[in-house]
Amino acid sequence: MKSLTTLVLFAAVAVVSLSSAAPAQAGKKMEILLQDDGIFLFPNNYYDRDFAYLQARALGVTGLRMNIQWFMAMPAAQAQSTVKPGQVDYQWGVWDTAIARARQYGMHVQLALAGDPPAWACGSRRQPYDCDGYKPDVAEFRAFAQAAAAHFGSSVKRYSIWNEPNWYTWISPHKRSPRLYRELYEAGYEGVKAGYPGAKVLMGELAPRFQENIAIAPLEFLRRMVCVNGKFKRKRSADRKCGPEPLKLDGFAHHPYHFEVRPRKLSPVEDDLTMANIDELNVHLAKLKKLGVLDPSTKKIKVYLTEHGYMVSGNPDVRPRRQIPEYKRKKWVVNAFQIAQSTRRIKGMLYYNLVSAPLGSPSSYFDLGLIQTDGNPRDSYWALRDWAQAAIVERRVKAPPPCSGVVC
């Protein structure tokens, strides 16, 4: 591990020093983002967190996305109660610690305020995980969002509302999820702005449509959420179902996965949204803004790709068709970032996740790790690191700022 540590440290220093000396180039600077809650947020016994931060910096990472599942932000007894407690005792400590540590390594944090709700805010009063986001209490979610933003204040400047609301287990009933998400999003947006007015709020966090009845195609979901048909005309029921006011937003987040094929291969599903047609999101957002159903805080709506990656081969917990040989995977990972960086209005591209969880663990079936559980980087890690360093030198992506209080 010592030799690898030296390599990673050298890479991280080289990124920053070279970028500061390079001439400015035309074009935007995209952020390289990362999520690995199993490493950066929750205690684990299989990987060194500080070493992971060094490996992330070598990739040019400037920000981390972390989830706050609503029910997990309070004691288990309160989350499992079917009657709302007289006072909700929110417990933010694990996120406080993670945010402070990330800041030391020169990284900001985006928080995704997501489900499941506690049992008392679930429409069926079922326990978390069993609830499947069934008709969450909108007013209570607003209060949760406000409490979170008020607590974190200036330490968190970007939030997103929910996670993959077009996926059947995140919001239900599934057929009603676009309308339910609209209500949740409005409440979450208002809550965050009330708690900390300076925070930015992202809409979406949508998943692609892997198969029928599992997820609603993201572009269809977006149109249904604002009561617009496929011809971008407001539906007759729009005022009743969506109201006359446009939705306010500071940006849009999406997860453009397409696990089994190269990034430039189009999905056969109508209204799907993967890396191959990611600019179609810009087209939709621009039309909806012009129609007056979206009210963004910027002239052009910013886009953040907040989950993407390819699964590893050789892991028996991963579906065979999703296991991508490393010689392909390293090319596909880099190509996805190239597409994001060259696509207009994309401000951030996130790789999910950094390190493979141990075999047999609950998340091992979703193994997109750039680094093996024992700490050895796969070829995909080195390929992305090399691309990121070159992109930073050319001023096409942002460079990580200096560390503070730690050696890196």
Buried (B, 14 or more C-beta within 10 A) or exposed (E): EEEBBEBBBEBBEBBBEBBEEEEEEEEBBBBBBBBBBBBBBEEBEBBBBEBBBBBBBBBBBBBBBBBBBBBBBBEEEBBBBEEBBEEBEBEBEBBEEBBEBBBBBBBBBBBBBBBBBBBBBBBEBBBBEEBBBBBBBBEBBBBBBBBBBEBBEEBBBBBBBBBBBBBBBBBBEBEEBBBBBBBBBBBBBBBBBBBBEEBBBBBBBBBBBBEEEEBBBBBBBBBBBBBBEEEBEBBEEBEEBBEEEBBBBBBBBBBBBBBBBBBBEEBEBEBBBBBBBBBBBBEBBBBBBEBEBBEBEEEEBBBBBBBBBBBBBEBEBBEEEBBBEBEEBBBBBBBBBBBBBEBEBBBBBBBBBBBBBBEEBEEBBBBBBBBBBEBEBBBBBBBBBEBBBBBBBBBBBBBBEEBEEEEB
